[in-house]
Amino acid sequence: MALFVVEYTYSAATTAGRDEHRPSHRAWLADLVERRIVLSSGPFADGAGAFIVVDAADRDTVSLLFTHDPFAKAGLVDRVRIVEWTPVLGRFS
C-alpha cells in the first residue's frame, strides 16, 4: 500500500451546500477512518479546502473512491488534487 494526499479546494459559492452535506461527508470519512483507509483528514483553517491522507493501492483507487464522497456527488468540490506521498519522518513514515 502507498500513502496519498487528497487536497480539496472549495469556493465561497459552495459554502451553503457544504454546510448542508457536511454530516454525510463526515460520516463517509469516519467509515473510511474506521476501515483504516483514511489516516487523517480535516479542513484548512481558512475554509478554502481540506487535506486527507489515504492509504491505498494506487492513485486510480483513490480517485475512484473519492467519487463516492457526498461533497463530490453534490458538486461541492471545485478542485481535487491527488498526490502520492512518501513520508520520511514522523508518525506516517
C-alpha positions in Angstrom: 0.0 0.0 0.0 1.0 3.6 -0.6 0.0 6.9 1.0 -1.7 9.6 -0.9 -2.7 13.1 -0.1 -6.1 14.3 -1.4 -6.4 18.0 -1.4 -9.8 19.6 -1.9 -10.3 23.2 -3.0 -13.6 24.9 -2.2 -15.1 28.2 -3.3 -17.3 30.6 -1.3 -20.2 29.7 -3.7 -20.4 26.2 -2.2 -20.4 27.1 1.5 -24.1 26.6 2.0 -24.1 23.2 0.2 -21.1 22.0 2.2 -22.9 23.0 5.4 -25.9 21.0 4.3 -23.9 17.9 3.3 -21.2 18.0 6.0 -22.8 15.4 8.3 -23.0 12.8 5.5 -19.5 13.8 4.2 -18.0 13.3 7.7 -19.9 10.1 8.2 -18.4 8.8 4.9 -14.9 9.8 6.0 -15.4 8.3 9.5 -16.3 5.0 7.9 -13.0 5.2 5.9 -11.1 6.0 9.1 -12.6 3.0 10.8 -11.6 0.8 7.9 -8.1 2.4 8.1 -8.2 3.7 4.6 -8.2 7.4 5.7 -5.5 8.0 8.2 -6.3 11.7 8.9 -8.4 14.4 7.4 -9.6 17.9 8.1 -10.4 21.3 6.6 -8.0 24.1 6.2 -8.4 26.8 8.9 -9.4 29.4 6.3 -12.2 27.2 4.8 -10.6 27.1 1.4 -10.3 23.4 1.2 -9.3 20.2 3.0 -6.4 17.7 3.3 -7.0 14.0 3.6 -4.3 11.3 4.0 -5.3 8.0 2.4 -3.7 4.5 2.4 -4.5 2.8 -0.9 -3.1 0.6 -3.6 -2.7 3.3 -6.2 -3.9 6.7 -7.4 -6.7 5.3 -9.5 -8.1 3.6 -6.5 -8.1 6.8 -4.6 -9.6 8.7 -7.5 -12.5 6.2 -7.8 -13.0 6.1 -4.0 -13.4 9.9 -3.7 -16.2 10.0 -6.4 -18.3 8.5 -3.6 -17.8 11.4 -1.2 -21.1 13.2 -0.6 -19.4 16.5 -1.3 -18.2 15.3 -4.7 -21.6 13.8 -5.5 -23.2 17.2 -4.8 -20.7 19.1 -6.9 -19.2 20.9 -3.9 -15.5 20.4 -4.6 -14.0 22.8 -7.1 -10.7 21.0 -7.5 -9.3 17.7 -6.3 -5.6 17.0 -6.3 -4.3 13.5 -5.5 -0.6 13.1 -5.0 1.4 10.0 -3.8 3.2 10.9 -0.7 6.4 9.4 0.8 6.7 10.5 4.4 10.3 10.1 5.7 9.9 11.3 9.3 7.1 11.2 11.9 4.0 9.2 12.6 3.2 8.3 9.0 6.8 7.2 8.0 
